[in-house]
Amino acid sequence: MAGLFISFEGGEGVGKSTQIARLADRLRAQGHQVVVTFEPGGTELGQEVRRILLTPGNHVTPRSEALLYAADRAHHVETVIEPALAAGQVVLCDRYADSTFAYQGAGRSLDPDDVRAVMEFAVAGRWPDLTVLLDVDPRVGLARARGGGSGDRIEAESLQFHDAVRHGFLALAAAAPERFAVIDASGPLDDVTALVDEVVKGRLR
């Protein structure tokens, strides 16, 4: 039996990890085998890449940043995502290739064709069956994510950067409505959870 691959996307502080944890609990209660993972850092190799990418003060050029995310993703797909799907499991992934299109493509203004070529190589044909895009105004999300501090290297970027990332995500969703479900994540937590449940229910086999 083929598995189901669901990615969760969005800017900083949109509540991806909370909604993934809630969804995983519900799916397990229904008898599904669930793998919860994330990028960057869902493998031992990925943890090293995550440290480089997110440590405040590290200087990483935009192209290098995109390639580091791609390296993490290629290893993640081959060692975690594909084996789980082959075993018929549900994979819930906190960030995937769309984050690179939004953050490095839209946010860093890298050439979209270059980003797509790198991502196509990294994912080796493995795209999510469903992508849940949790959408929040960056001003709200950053306040949540930073918690009164400056945040990690990405969270510390300018509001202009995070606005560009949000618009990048929304453009991706508009271009692939058959894969994306855009959910307003600014409301009460339980309301967001109910909306996530509704879109996931339609994809379960």
Buried (B, 14 or more C-beta within 10 A) or exposed (E): EEBBBBBBBBBBBBBBEBBBEBBBEBBEEEEBEBBBBBBBBBBEBBEBBBEBBBEEEEEBEBBEBBBBBBBBBBBBBBBBBBBBBEEEBBBBBBBBBBBBBBBBBBBBEBEEEEBBEBBEEBBEEBBBBBBBBBBBBBEBBBEEBBEEEEBBBBBBBEEEBBBBBBBBBBBBBEEEEEBBBBBEBBEEEEEBBEBBEEBBEEBEE
